[in-house]
């Protein structure tokens, strides 16, 4: 089998409301889709959702990178995913979001050629998948109101964005817990917004409010502070922005800097590296979450297949499509009651992009 054509679509997805985290606010998910066509009539889909302050890529950077990656792939065998992924990652090692879309499309082709959904291709089985839903940074009152809505919708866990000041953040969690009562775990994410002192103050202040874990309390590169937060605070720490690839995973384990990993395809460069991170996590008995940026149900489907195939991925944060005003995906994972994720059983991803949506997108083709 040979790759004969790659088409890249610029996909802008407006959000229902601006979504604010410690690193900035998003109003439109500036994503892109990649379609890889082969000479045997099988095609694969991938998607990237670049969040610049974390991955250092914008939509424009991804589109430019995608053109060069497409040229690299034309004429080659898509089923040799190992070789293709190594080629694009040695070509542009830091462009993880651009790479993740190609990685995803290659696995989609592999799954279709094998006649297996990706979770089966990875040797996994169907299992219960429950995502949380996330509240962006806002006033404590507005966040508490949203938490009540999520509770009424039946979500089993609520994720809360923090990372301004310890005083404000403690008030946010206090008001949310007061509003929703006991029973539903709260997960918090500071997105690097604190330093060591602020992190210890904030986490000590919220430790009585049923917080399951805290993502990325301090700067991504500052593992010394992350380890110190972990030693001084009682709430478990999850590495997110500190974890891109398998080398980061090994370093985090060695430095004892976290309790959990947050794997995201847009940081790992796709499923190939995500599977390697999951293997390190299993060896280190480090439970993982699989998270998202602002992907549609296409890339979320890939992440859900990964989670289904690797039980070390115990937590899911695959809620981004719930914040979008349009859903351009046909098939793919569906949201059930209370954040239950239902995976499709078709081969590969089991998801396609709606041609009517693509017809309105700017695109280019490399063949
Ligand atoms: Mg995070």
Boltz pocket constraint, residues with backbone or C-beta under 6 A from the ligand:
constraints:
  - pocket:
      binder: B
      contacts: [[A, 189], [A, 191], [A, 215], [A, 216], [A, 240], [A, 241], [A, 262], [A, 291]]
      max_distance: 6.0
